[in-house]
């Protein structure tokens, strides 16, 4: 073990133990200490889920990238393990960037990641040369192989940019061969997703372009995922520098799901549908796993690069959390997401109301909390009269609250956290166009101490947002302009 990794492990053990459990999310994974961003190496190994993550243990801002490590039996109860990787070799001295993991035939676990070394480019600008590297281990300790880096710019198609070559996602085909997709771009930073093949996971073919952006969705596509689901092929990625398109895509760093067909003979992916993965404010950099029971489960970084500098102002020793893991499916050519079913094992304190008449402001006895699940079904009290707006207000106390509102005439849902206690003019609102227009809406809202995730119409669309409102702000209320009839069930969620 290098001294750099040894020092990181000692530091995280000491400093992480000082953070009280109630200062963290309750059932979302947060950084052990310091900074967290992209999920890495989401995998099933030795009977447990393993999740690694981009990690700067020494500060709550992005810095020298390590890999943090945690394991879980149920995707909700997480146990921290020592940091798995540190930037301690000549080929990765400026960062161990994102990557993935898989089990090797000999039973060891392989981590494949992007090693970064900063150099001056032809214009004298300091940039990160990116190459792919491997470490193998036993689920606790990992050793980087002598052959690193295993993939360099020499393996890329002609015209590729060596400074935009990262985030390898590896999997094994049924015939035993390996496949991998990576982020790539040309010299104008227009995205390519490149696929590689291998017989042993260490010696790889020259890459072949799976798909080109051609200027459609932002610039570089980070953290690609490519898998088969419900008879279709799915590419998930996080484009940088996007332009808005109606309410489907927003400015800046976003998310993209492409659904289509893959021709394995020609190595060509042909998308037939595109959509956003999450329509809220805080969601980026997905990773998925094919679970032992056959579910395709996705997790992501619950953050937005545009809000990281200024939203959380109080002194803290941790920053960054992951979304609730979500089960994926495709229905009618559209990606659906729902919380992993394990969340139902946390339910206690059920409170239910049927056919509640809401016209104006309403509070209901027993409906409150910040570690809470709400199931809401909203319809007009009078179908002919309809209603103009329905709103649920949560994480509420006095001047502090966050709202989720539904405008049926426009088919628009809006999340708004500008009254959540933030003292910076960052992104606080986002709107979403419902796929199913009409005046009937189903909402499943899951609150943890520092977040809200709202699933609409059985997972057809999702909005995710971070909240750092004080924990005693646990009020929940409802309002309507025009009468609605609401069925609502509330559960407390307790580990």
C-alpha positions as CSV (number, residue, x, y, z in Angstrom):
1,X,0.0,0.0,0.0
2,X,1.3,3.4,-0.9
3,X,1.8,6.1,1.7
4,X,-0.7,8.3,-0.1
5,X,-3.4,5.7,0.2
6,X,-2.4,4.8,3.7
7,X,-2.6,8.5,4.8
8,X,-6.0,8.8,3.1
9,X,-7.4,5.8,5.0
10,X,-6.1,7.0,8.3
11,X,-7.6,10.5,7.7
12,X,-11.0,9.3,6.7
13,X,-11.2,6.9,9.6
14,X,-10.4,9.6,12.1
15,X,-12.4,12.4,10.6
16,X,-15.4,10.4,9.5
17,X,-15.9,9.0,13.0
18,X,-16.4,12.6,14.2
19,X,-19.5,13.1,12.0
20,X,-22.7,12.3,14.0
21,X,-25.2,9.9,12.2
22,X,-28.0,12.5,12.4
23,X,-25.8,15.1,10.6
24,X,-25.8,12.8,7.5
25,X,-28.6,11.6,5.2
26,X,-30.6,8.8,6.8
27,X,-30.7,6.2,3.9
28,X,-28.8,7.9,1.1
29,X,-25.0,7.3,0.9
30,X,-22.9,10.4,1.6
31,X,-19.2,10.9,1.5
32,X,-17.4,9.4,4.5
33,X,-15.7,12.7,4.9
34,X,-14.8,15.5,2.5
35,X,-16.1,15.7,-1.1
36,X,-18.1,13.1,-3.1
37,X,-19.1,13.2,-6.8
38,X,-19.6,10.5,-9.4
39,X,-20.6,7.0,-8.4
40,X,-18.0,4.4,-9.5
41,X,-17.7,0.6,-9.7
42,X,-21.4,-0.1,-8.8
43,X,-21.2,-3.9,-8.6
44,X,-22.2,-7.1,-6.8
45,X,-19.3,-8.9,-5.3
46,X,-19.0,-11.6,-2.6
47,X,-22.7,-11.3,-1.8
48,X,-22.8,-7.5,-1.3
49,X,-23.4,-4.4,-3.3
50,X,-20.2,-2.4,-3.7
51,X,-20.3,1.3,-4.5
52,X,-17.2,3.4,-5.0
53,X,-17.2,7.1,-5.6
54,X,-15.1,10.1,-6.7
55,X,-13.6,11.3,-3.4
56,X,-11.5,14.1,-2.0
57,X,-11.2,13.1,1.7
58,X,-9.3,16.2,2.7
59,X,-11.7,19.0,1.7
60,X,-15.4,19.6,0.8
61,X,-14.5,20.8,-2.7
62,X,-13.3,18.9,-5.7
63,X,-9.6,18.0,-5.5
64,X,-7.2,15.1,-5.9
65,X,-9.5,12.3,-6.9
66,X,-9.4,9.1,-4.8
67,X,-12.0,6.3,-4.8
68,X,-14.2,6.1,-1.7
69,X,-15.8,2.7,-1.0
70,X,-19.0,1.5,0.7
71,X,-20.9,-1.8,0.8
72,X,-24.6,-2.7,1.4
73,X,-26.8,-5.7,1.7
74,X,-29.9,-3.9,0.6
75,X,-28.9,-0.6,-1.1
76,X,-30.1,1.4,2.0
77,X,-27.9,0.4,4.9
78,X,-24.4,1.4,3.8
79,X,-21.1,0.5,5.6
80,X,-18.0,2.5,4.8
81,X,-14.8,0.6,3.8
82,X,-11.4,2.1,3.5
83,X,-10.6,4.2,0.4
84,X,-9.9,1.8,-2.5
85,X,-7.7,4.0,-4.8
86,X,-5.4,7.0,-4.4
87,X,-3.5,9.0,-7.0
88,X,-0.1,7.4,-6.2
89,X,1.4,6.4,-9.6
90,X,3.1,8.3,-12.3
91,X,0.2,7.5,-14.7
92,X,-2.5,8.7,-12.3
93,X,-0.8,11.2,-10.0
94,X,-3.3,13.9,-10.8
95,X,-6.4,11.9,-10.2
96,X,-8.1,8.5,-10.3
97,X,-11.2,9.5,-12.2
98,X,-14.4,7.6,-12.7
99,X,-14.8,4.0,-13.8
100,X,-16.4,0.7,-13.1
101,X,-15.9,-2.8,-11.7
102,X,-16.5,-6.4,-12.4
103,X,-15.7,-9.9,-11.1
104,X,-12.8,-11.7,-12.8
105,X,-12.9,-15.4,-13.7
106,X,-10.4,-16.1,-10.8
107,X,-12.8,-14.5,-8.3
108,X,-10.9,-11.2,-7.8
109,X,-12.6,-7.9,-8.4
110,X,-11.3,-5.7,-11.2
111,X,-11.6,-1.9,-11.0
112,X,-11.0,0.0,-14.3
113,X,-10.6,3.8,-14.0
114,X,-9.3,6.9,-15.7
115,X,-5.8,7.9,-14.7
116,X,-5.0,11.5,-15.1
117,X,-1.6,13.3,-15.6
118,X,-1.6,17.1,-16.2
119,X,0.6,18.4,-19.0
120,X,0.9,21.5,-21.2
121,X,-1.0,21.2,-24.5
122,X,0.2,22.7,-27.8
123,X,-1.2,26.1,-26.7
124,X,0.5,26.0,-23.4
125,X,-2.7,25.3,-21.4
126,X,-2.4,22.8,-18.6
127,X,-4.7,19.9,-19.2
128,X,-5.3,16.4,-18.0
129,X,-4.0,13.6,-20.2
130,X,-6.5,10.8,-19.7
131,X,-5.8,7.0,-20.0
132,X,-7.5,3.9,-18.7
133,X,-6.0,1.9,-15.9
134,X,-6.8,-1.3,-13.9
135,X,-6.5,-2.4,-10.3
136,X,-7.4,-5.9,-8.9
137,X,-8.3,-6.9,-5.4
138,X,-10.4,-8.8,-2.9
139,X,-13.2,-6.3,-2.2
140,X,-11.1,-4.4,0.4
141,X,-7.6,-3.9,-1.0
142,X,-6.6,-3.4,-4.6
143,X,-3.3,-3.5,-6.5
144,X,-2.7,-1.5,-9.7
145,X,-1.3,-3.8,-12.4
146,X,2.1,-3.4,-14.0
147,X,0.6,-3.1,-17.5
148,X,-1.1,0.3,-16.7
149,X,-2.2,2.3,-18.5
150,X,-4.0,-0.4,-20.6
151,X,-5.8,2.1,-22.9
152,X,-4.3,5.3,-24.3
153,X,-5.0,7.7,-27.2
154,X,-3.3,5.0,-29.4
155,X,-6.4,2.9,-28.9
156,X,-8.8,5.6,-29.9
157,X,-10.3,6.2,-33.4
158,X,-8.7,8.8,-35.6
159,X,-9.3,12.4,-34.5
160,X,-10.0,11.7,-30.9
161,X,-9.1,14.1,-28.1
162,X,-6.7,12.6,-25.5
163,X,-7.9,15.1,-22.9
164,X,-11.6,13.9,-23.2
165,X,-11.2,10.1,-22.8
166,X,-12.6,8.9,-19.5
167,X,-15.3,7.1,-17.5
168,X,-14.9,3.4,-18.7
169,X,-17.9,1.2,-18.1
170,X,-17.0,-2.5,-18.5
171,X,-19.3,-5.6,-18.7
172,X,-19.0,-9.3,-19.7
173,X,-21.0,-10.8,-22.5
174,X,-22.6,-14.2,-22.3
175,X,-19.8,-15.7,-24.5
176,X,-17.2,-14.6,-21.9
177,X,-15.8,-11.7,-23.9
178,X,-15.6,-8.2,-22.4
179,X,-17.0,-4.9,-23.7
180,X,-16.4,-1.4,-22.5
181,X,-17.7,2.0,-23.5
182,X,-15.9,5.3,-22.7
183,X,-16.5,9.0,-23.0
184,X,-14.6,10.5,-25.9
185,X,-14.7,13.6,-28.1
186,X,-13.1,15.2,-31.1
187,X,-10.8,18.2,-30.8
188,X,-13.9,20.5,-30.9
189,X,-15.2,18.6,-27.9
190,X,-18.2,17.1,-29.8
191,X,-19.1,13.9,-28.1
192,X,-18.4,10.3,-29.2
193,X,-19.1,7.2,-27.2
194,X,-16.4,4.6,-28.1
195,X,-16.7,0.8,-27.6
196,X,-13.8,-1.6,-27.0
197,X,-13.6,-5.4,-26.8
198,X,-11.3,-7.8,-25.0
199,X,-10.8,-11.5,-24.3
200,X,-9.2,-11.0,-20.8
201,X,-10.2,-7.5,-19.7
202,X,-6.6,-6.2,-19.9
203,X,-5.7,-6.3,-23.6
204,X,-8.2,-4.3,-25.6
205,X,-9.0,-3.7,-29.3
206,X,-8.8,-0.4,-31.0
207,X,-12.0,1.5,-30.2
208,X,-14.9,1.9,-32.5
209,X,-17.3,4.8,-32.4
210,X,-20.7,3.6,-31.1
211,X,-22.5,6.9,-31.6
212,X,-21.6,10.5,-32.5
213,X,-23.3,13.5,-31.0
214,X,-22.9,15.8,-34.0
215,X,-23.8,18.8,-32.0
216,X,-27.3,17.6,-30.9
217,X,-26.9,17.4,-27.1
218,X,-24.3,19.6,-25.4
219,X,-20.6,18.8,-25.9
220,X,-18.7,16.0,-24.1
221,X,-20.9,13.1,-22.9
222,X,-19.7,11.9,-19.5
223,X,-20.2,8.7,-17.6
224,X,-21.7,6.5,-20.4
225,X,-23.8,3.4,-19.6
226,X,-24.9,1.0,-22.4
227,X,-27.1,-2.0,-21.7
228,X,-30.1,-4.1,-22.9
229,X,-33.4,-3.5,-21.1
230,X,-36.8,-4.9,-22.0
231,X,-35.9,-5.7,-25.6
232,X,-34.2,-2.4,-26.3
233,X,-30.7,-1.0,-26.0
234,X,-30.2,2.0,-23.7
235,X,-27.4,4.6,-23.6
236,X,-27.4,6.8,-20.5
237,X,-24.9,9.6,-20.3
238,X,-24.4,13.1,-18.8
239,X,-23.8,15.8,-21.5
240,X,-21.9,18.9,-20.5
241,X,-22.8,22.4,-21.8
242,X,-26.3,21.7,-23.0
243,X,-28.7,24.1,-24.6
244,X,-32.4,24.0,-23.5
245,X,-35.1,22.3,-25.6
246,X,-38.5,23.3,-24.3
247,X,-38.7,21.8,-20.8
248,X,-37.0,18.5,-21.8
249,X,-33.4,19.7,-21.6
250,X,-32.0,22.6,-19.6
251,X,-28.9,24.8,-19.8
252,X,-25.6,23.5,-18.5
253,X,-24.7,20.0,-17.4
254,X,-27.6,17.6,-17.9
255,X,-28.6,14.0,-18.5
256,X,-29.6,12.1,-21.6
257,X,-31.2,8.7,-22.2
258,X,-31.2,7.3,-25.7
259,X,-33.3,4.2,-26.5
260,X,-32.9,2.2,-29.7
261,X,-31.3,-0.8,-31.4
262,X,-27.8,-2.1,-31.5
263,X,-26.3,-4.0,-34.4
264,X,-23.6,-6.2,-32.9
265,X,-22.2,-7.1,-36.4
266,X,-21.5,-3.5,-37.4
267,X,-21.1,-2.1,-33.8
268,X,-23.7,0.5,-34.5
269,X,-26.3,2.0,-32.1
270,X,-29.3,3.6,-33.7
271,X,-31.4,5.7,-31.2
272,X,-35.1,5.9,-31.7
273,X,-36.0,8.0,-28.7
274,X,-34.3,10.6,-26.5
275,X,-35.3,11.9,-23.1
276,X,-34.0,13.4,-19.9
277,X,-33.2,11.0,-17.1
278,X,-34.1,13.3,-14.3
279,X,-35.9,16.7,-14.6
280,X,-34.9,18.1,-11.3
281,X,-32.0,20.2,-10.2
282,X,-29.6,17.8,-8.6
283,X,-28.8,14.7,-10.7
284,X,-25.7,13.7,-12.7
285,X,-23.4,10.9,-13.6
286,X,-25.4,7.6,-13.5
287,X,-24.1,4.1,-12.8
288,X,-26.2,1.0,-13.2
289,X,-25.9,-2.7,-12.1
290,X,-27.6,-5.8,-13.3
291,X,-28.6,-7.1,-9.8
292,X,-28.6,-10.9,-9.0
293,X,-32.4,-11.0,-9.3
294,X,-32.3,-9.5,-12.8
295,X,-33.3,-5.9,-12.0
296,X,-31.4,-3.1,-13.7
297,X,-30.7,-0.6,-10.9
298,X,-29.4,2.9,-11.4
299,X,-27.8,5.3,-8.9
300,X,-26.4,8.8,-9.5
301,X,-24.7,11.7,-7.9
302,X,-27.3,13.9,-6.3
303,X,-25.8,17.2,-7.2
304,X,-25.4,19.8,-9.9
305,X,-22.0,21.2,-10.8
306,X,-23.6,24.6,-11.2
307,X,-24.7,24.7,-7.6
308,X,-21.8,23.1,-5.8
309,X,-19.9,26.4,-5.0
310,X,-22.6,28.2,-3.1
311,X,-25.6,26.3,-1.8
312,X,-24.3,24.9,1.5
313,X,-22.7,27.6,3.5
314,X,-22.6,26.3,7.1
315,X,-19.3,24.7,8.2
316,X,-19.3,21.0,7.3
317,X,-16.8,18.1,6.9
318,X,-18.8,16.3,4.3
319,X,-20.3,17.3,0.9
320,X,-22.1,15.1,-1.6
321,X,-24.6,12.3,-1.6
322,X,-26.0,9.7,-4.0
323,X,-29.6,9.3,-5.1
324,X,-31.8,6.6,-3.9
325,X,-31.1,3.6,-6.1
326,X,-33.8,3.2,-8.8
327,X,-35.2,0.2,-10.7
328,X,-35.3,0.9,-14.4
329,X,-37.8,-0.4,-17.0
330,X,-39.0,0.6,-20.5
331,X,-42.7,0.9,-21.3
332,X,-44.0,2.2,-24.6
333,X,-40.5,3.2,-25.6
334,X,-40.0,5.4,-22.5
335,X,-37.6,5.0,-19.6
336,X,-39.4,4.5,-16.2
337,X,-37.6,4.8,-12.8
338,X,-38.9,3.8,-9.4
339,X,-37.3,3.6,-6.0
340,X,-35.8,0.2,-5.3
341,X,-38.5,-2.0,-3.7
342,X,-36.3,-2.4,-0.6
343,X,-37.4,1.1,0.5
344,X,-40.7,-0.4,1.5
345,X,-39.0,-2.3,4.3
346,X,-38.3,1.0,6.0
347,X,-42.0,2.0,6.2
348,X,-43.5,2.7,9.7
349,X,-46.1,5.0,11.1
350,X,-48.6,4.7,8.3
351,X,-51.2,7.5,8.1
352,X,-53.8,7.5,5.3
353,X,-56.6,9.7,4.1
354,X,-59.1,9.1,1.2
355,X,-61.0,11.7,-0.8
356,X,-59.7,14.7,1.0
357,X,-61.3,17.9,-0.3
358,X,-58.7,20.5,-0.9
359,X,-59.6,24.1,-1.9
360,X,-57.3,26.6,-0.5
361,X,-54.7,25.7,2.2
362,X,-54.9,22.4,4.0
363,X,-52.9,20.6,6.7
364,X,-53.6,17.0,7.8
365,X,-53.0,15.5,11.2
366,X,-50.1,13.1,11.1
367,X,-48.7,14.3,7.8
368,X,-45.3,15.7,8.5
369,X,-41.6,14.6,8.5
370,X,-38.2,14.8,6.9
371,X,-37.6,11.0,6.6
372,X,-40.9,10.4,4.9
373,X,-42.6,8.9,2.0
374,X,-45.8,10.4,0.6
375,X,-48.1,8.7,-2.0
376,X,-50.5,11.2,-3.5
377,X,-53.3,10.8,-6.1
378,X,-54.9,14.1,-7.2
379,X,-58.0,14.5,-9.3
380,X,-60.5,17.4,-9.7
381,X,-63.3,17.4,-7.1
382,X,-65.5,18.3,-10.0
383,X,-64.3,16.9,-13.3
384,X,-66.2,19.5,-15.3
385,X,-64.9,22.5,-13.3
386,X,-61.3,21.2,-13.0
387,X,-58.7,23.1,-11.1
388,X,-55.9,25.6,-11.9
389,X,-53.1,24.6,-9.6
390,X,-52.2,22.1,-6.9
391,X,-49.3,22.5,-4.6
392,X,-47.6,20.4,-1.8
393,X,-45.3,22.4,0.5
394,X,-42.7,20.4,2.5
395,X,-39.6,20.9,4.7
396,X,-41.7,23.8,6.0
397,X,-41.4,26.0,9.1
398,X,-42.2,29.7,9.1
399,X,-40.3,31.4,6.3
400,X,-38.7,28.2,5.1
401,X,-40.3,25.7,2.7
402,X,-39.9,24.0,-0.6
403,X,-42.8,23.5,-3.1
404,X,-43.9,21.1,-5.8
405,X,-46.7,22.5,-7.9
406,X,-48.9,21.1,-10.7
407,X,-50.6,23.2,-13.3
408,X,-52.9,20.9,-15.3
409,X,-53.9,23.3,-18.1
410,X,-50.3,23.6,-19.2
411,X,-49.3,20.1,-18.0
412,X,-46.4,21.6,-16.1
413,X,-44.8,20.5,-12.8
414,X,-42.4,22.9,-11.0
415,X,-40.0,22.3,-8.1
416,X,-39.0,25.4,-6.2
417,X,-36.6,25.6,-3.3
418,X,-35.8,29.3,-3.2
419,X,-37.3,29.6,0.3
420,X,-35.4,26.6,1.6
421,X,-32.8,28.8,3.4
422,X,-30.3,29.3,0.6
423,X,-28.5,32.6,0.6
424,X,-27.0,32.3,-2.9
425,X,-28.6,33.1,-6.2
426,X,-28.1,29.6,-7.7
427,X,-30.5,27.3,-9.5
428,X,-33.6,27.1,-7.3
429,X,-36.4,26.3,-9.7
430,X,-37.0,23.9,-12.5
431,X,-40.0,23.0,-14.6
432,X,-41.1,19.8,-16.3
433,X,-43.6,19.1,-19.0
434,X,-45.6,16.0,-18.1
435,X,-45.8,13.4,-20.8
436,X,-49.3,12.6,-19.9
437,X,-51.4,15.7,-20.1
438,X,-54.6,15.9,-18.0
439,X,-55.8,16.8,-14.6
440,X,-55.0,13.5,-12.8
441,X,-51.6,13.2,-11.2
442,X,-49.9,10.6,-9.1
443,X,-46.9,11.7,-7.0
444,X,-44.6,9.6,-4.9
445,X,-42.4,11.9,-2.8
446,X,-39.5,10.6,-0.8
447,X,-37.8,12.9,1.7
448,X,-34.5,12.3,3.5
449,X,-32.8,14.8,5.7
450,X,-31.2,16.7,2.9
451,X,-33.1,15.7,-0.3
452,X,-36.4,15.2,-2.0
453,X,-37.1,12.8,-4.9
454,X,-40.4,13.0,-6.6
455,X,-41.7,10.2,-8.9
456,X,-44.6,11.0,-11.2
457,X,-47.2,8.7,-12.7
458,X,-45.6,5.5,-11.6
459,X,-42.1,6.5,-12.4
460,X,-42.7,8.0,-15.8
461,X,-40.7,11.1,-14.9
462,X,-38.6,12.1,-11.8
463,X,-37.4,15.3,-10.2
464,X,-34.6,15.4,-7.6
465,X,-33.4,18.2,-5.4
466,X,-31.1,18.8,-2.5
467,X,-32.3,20.6,0.6
468,X,-30.3,21.9,3.5
469,X,-33.2,23.4,5.4
470,X,-32.9,23.0,9.2
471,X,-34.2,19.6,10.3
472,X,-37.0,20.9,12.5
473,X,-38.6,22.3,9.4
474,X,-40.7,19.2,8.9
475,X,-44.1,20.6,8.1
476,X,-46.1,19.4,5.1
477,X,-49.2,21.1,3.7
478,X,-51.3,21.3,0.6
479,X,-53.1,24.0,-1.4
480,X,-55.2,24.2,-4.5
481,X,-56.7,26.8,-6.7
482,X,-59.9,25.1,-7.6
483,X,-61.0,22.1,-5.6
484,X,-59.3,18.7,-5.9
485,X,-59.9,15.4,-4.3
486,X,-56.8,13.8,-2.9
487,X,-55.9,10.3,-1.6
488,X,-52.7,10.4,0.4
489,X,-50.7,7.9,2.4
490,X,-47.7,8.8,4.5
491,X,-45.0,6.6,5.9
492,X,-42.1,7.4,8.1
493,X,-38.8,5.8,6.7
494,X,-36.6,4.4,9.5
495,X,-33.5,2.3,9.1
